[in-house]
Amino acid sequence: MSAVDLDRVRELEARSRTLHPQLALRRDLLAAVDDHVQEWLERLPGLPGYGPDGQPAVDALQDAPITEQPRPLGEVLEIVGRGVDHVGVNESSGSFFGYIPGSGLYFGALADYHAAVVNRYAGVYYAAPGAVRLGRACIEWLAGVLGYPTDCGGDITSGGSIANLSALVTARDACDLRSDGFAESVIYLSSQTHHAVDKAIRIAGLGDAQRRLVPLDDRHRMRADALARLVDEDRRSGLRPFLVVASAGATDTGAVDPLDAIADVCEQRSLWFHVDAAYGGAFALTADGARRLRGIARSDSVVVDPHKGFFLPFGTGVVLVKDRAHMAQAFAGTASYLEDAMASEPDVVTSPAELSPELTRPFRALRWWLSLQLAGVDAFRAALEEKLLLARHAHDRIGALDGFEVGPRPDLSVFTFRHVANGDPDATNRALIDAIHADGRIYVSATVLDNRYTPRFAVLNCRTHLAEVDRAVDVIAELAGRVTASVQDR
Ligand SMILES: *Cc1c(COP(=O)(O)O)cnc(C)c1O
């Protein structure tokens, strides 16, 4: 065996040491990144809600192939600025009213920087008791807001999709479903259920389960009486109803299903009651939202997306499961090399890895906790009530525009509208949305509702205030006038 060539080791060390820059350089790098984002933030109010041209991304990345040699930060930031920061939809803009708006709360970004540098191993209590307790504090705070017991199971996930998946896997195992029974088991949802739930059902292996679309009332809410009837019919025909998925803030219409009435049906018939409140859950902080969400505390599991209603940077979802033992059973896992690591203090705090498919994970909780600490809960409560009122104000104003009809007054902060002045409303509304996207000052998206192409207006960005909403309505009115004129010219 020949000795290791230590000269080679020293030479490699000289080359690899650049991976950890020293203090003066670290400060310079951080200042340069900070300059870049502060300039972007200062320009943000004037930036368009949408940059429809994707070509700058192609060009910028062509100019920056990944090579063996380092590239100066200034050059890299220029590439990102040109190819990323202004391309596509701008969810951070107060003039963004599409889909469910994001925000990118600044406090959360600060936490991400800290969390990434310190890099605590947040999935395992033994490895990072502080990080795990901090995450648990966020979960218990949310449990309190929703009326869940503070000893519930909970996990901070990457988003609502994975949170729904965790809930469904927990429900599947808690109801003791085995693969030979999947085909007889029945899941109840509605045409307004988010497609992430359908995806989760299939990933959970339940693709062969029966799915019933429960009829809706005229405001696109699940009808509890129809649900009860469907469940009873299915039972009589020998099937095994086990899971009801309600929406608390449907993405298309913002409609909140009647959670209390659905909870009655589930309790009487021993069904697992899951609420997808990815969008709407945060509104429980407001008096009006809490009233609309009444019954949410009676669910067995619930999903909330803090990267929606708590305005955090993307990558933050939560699932709560009322009975923590069910979650622990669904996600139990052991490995001999983790023997010490997984031995949590009993009944104190469960390691996130024991309540989740993930082992290693980013320390997501810090962005939520730090934001709640630095802003205080009152700022979130005020912002959420503001969004509820702004959505109603926009609904009133668009409803009063010539040639427009609006969907129901919003349960939360999303509503639909249609421009109906011309012959073919589908074509007119497509033309209107195209015009809004080409114009770029604001962003609005559309859905298909009852087979009709339907624009919708969603208020949830933390930078959206009265001036942004009023301007958006003015832009819609202006562009609708132009669309009408051009359709009539044809
Ligand atoms: C956004 C949303 C989801 C999906 O959550 P992601 O965070 O995008 O993965 C699921 N359900 C509802 C109701 C949503 O609004």
The ligand as a Tripos MOL2 file, in Angstrom:
@<TRIPOS>MOLECULE
LIG
   15    15     1     0     0
SMALL
NO_CHARGES

@<TRIPOS>ATOM
      1 C1        -52.4860   25.7030   -4.1270 C.3       1 LIG1
      2 C2        -53.4330   24.6330   -3.7750 C.ar      1 LIG1
      3 C3        -53.0270   23.2940   -3.7360 C.ar      1 LIG1
      4 C4        -51.6570   22.8650   -4.1530 C.3       1 LIG1
      5 O1        -50.7090   23.3720   -3.2830 O.3       1 LIG1
      6 P1        -49.1800   23.6310   -3.7470 P.3       1 LIG1
      7 O2        -48.6510   24.4070   -2.6050 O.co2     1 LIG1
      8 O3        -49.2470   24.4000   -5.0210 O.co2     1 LIG1
      9 O4        -48.5260   22.3140   -3.9270 O.co2     1 LIG1
     10 C5        -53.9460   22.3570   -3.3320 C.ar      1 LIG1
     11 N1        -55.2050   22.7110   -3.0030 N.ar      1 LIG1
     12 C6        -55.6390   23.9890   -3.0380 C.ar      1 LIG1
     13 C7        -57.0350   24.3140   -2.6540 C.3       1 LIG1
     14 C8        -54.7580   24.9940   -3.4250 C.ar      1 LIG1
     15 O5        -55.1810   26.2640   -3.4710 O.3       1 LIG1
@<TRIPOS>BOND
     1     1     2 1
     2     2     3 ar
     3     2    14 ar
     4     3     4 1
     5     3    10 ar
     6     4     5 1
     7     5     6 1
     8     6     7 2
     9     6     8 1
    10     6     9 1
    11    10    11 ar
    12    11    12 ar
    13    12    13 1
    14    12    14 ar
    15    14    15 1
@<TRIPOS>SUBSTRUCTURE
     1 LIG1         1 GROUP 0 **** ****
